Amino acid sequence: MKKIYILKKYKIIRGPYTIDHLKKVGIKEYDMIWYEGLTDWTPVTKIDSFKSVPLKGSLSGQNKNGTILRKLFSFLR
């Protein structure tokens, strides 16, 4: 049986999804994931199953302006 994931983007909870569906639609490095067995929402970058998944709109490698905006609007996560 495939694992079912719940996605949290900007405080909006979506799902259930399979990992194949999430790979297809794309995820961002600041998206949060939960699945049965996790105690809390976890950043997608901390979940082994997603380490090989290319992230859309990744802020890594960009200048600091992207991170400042991200911090400013972090309450939306």
C-alpha positions as CSV (number, residue, x, y, z in Angstrom):
1,M,0.0,0.0,0.0
2,K,1.3,3.4,-1.0
3,K,2.0,6.0,1.7
4,I,-0.5,8.9,1.7
5,Y,0.8,12.5,2.3
6,I,-1.0,15.6,3.4
7,L,0.5,18.9,2.1
8,K,0.4,22.2,3.9
9,K,1.1,25.3,1.8
10,Y,0.6,28.8,3.2
11,K,-1.5,27.4,6.1
12,I,-3.8,25.6,3.6
13,I,-4.0,21.9,4.1
14,R,-4.4,19.8,1.0
15,G,-4.5,16.1,0.2
16,P,-4.4,13.3,0.5
17,Y,-1.7,12.7,-2.2
18,T,0.7,10.0,-3.2
19,I,4.3,10.9,-3.6
20,D,4.0,10.4,-7.4
21,H,1.3,13.0,-7.5
22,L,3.3,15.5,-5.5
23,K,6.3,14.9,-7.8
24,K,4.1,15.6,-10.8
25,V,2.5,18.8,-9.5
26,G,5.7,20.1,-7.8
27,I,6.5,21.0,-4.3
28,K,8.5,23.9,-2.8
29,E,11.2,23.8,-0.2
30,Y,9.1,25.6,2.4
31,D,6.1,23.2,1.9
32,M,5.2,21.1,5.0
33,I,4.3,17.4,4.8
34,W,2.5,15.1,7.2
35,Y,1.8,11.4,7.0
36,E,0.8,8.8,9.4
37,G,3.7,8.1,11.7
38,L,5.0,11.7,11.8
39,T,4.3,13.6,15.1
40,D,4.1,17.0,13.4
41,W,4.2,18.9,10.1
42,T,7.7,18.5,8.7
43,P,9.5,20.6,6.0
44,V,9.6,18.7,2.8
45,T,13.4,19.1,2.8
46,K,13.7,17.0,5.9
47,I,11.8,14.0,4.6
48,D,14.0,11.3,3.0
49,S,11.4,10.3,0.4
50,F,11.5,13.8,-1.1
51,K,15.3,14.4,-1.1
52,S,15.5,13.4,-4.8
53,V,12.5,15.4,-5.8
54,P,13.3,18.6,-7.7
55,L,11.7,21.6,-5.8
56,K,9.8,24.3,-7.6
57,G,10.8,27.8,-6.9
58,S,13.7,26.8,-4.7
59,L,15.3,29.7,-2.8
60,S,18.6,27.9,-2.3
61,G,21.2,29.6,-4.4
62,Q,19.3,32.8,-4.7
63,N,20.4,36.1,-3.2
64,K,19.4,37.2,0.3
65,N,16.4,39.2,-1.0
66,G,14.4,36.0,-1.5
67,T,15.1,34.9,2.1
68,I,14.1,38.3,3.5
69,L,10.7,38.2,1.8
70,R,10.3,34.6,2.9
71,K,11.0,35.6,6.5
72,L,8.7,38.6,6.2
73,F,5.8,36.5,5.1
74,S,6.6,33.4,7.1
75,F,3.3,33.8,9.0
76,L,1.6,32.5,5.9
77,R,3.1,29.1,6.2
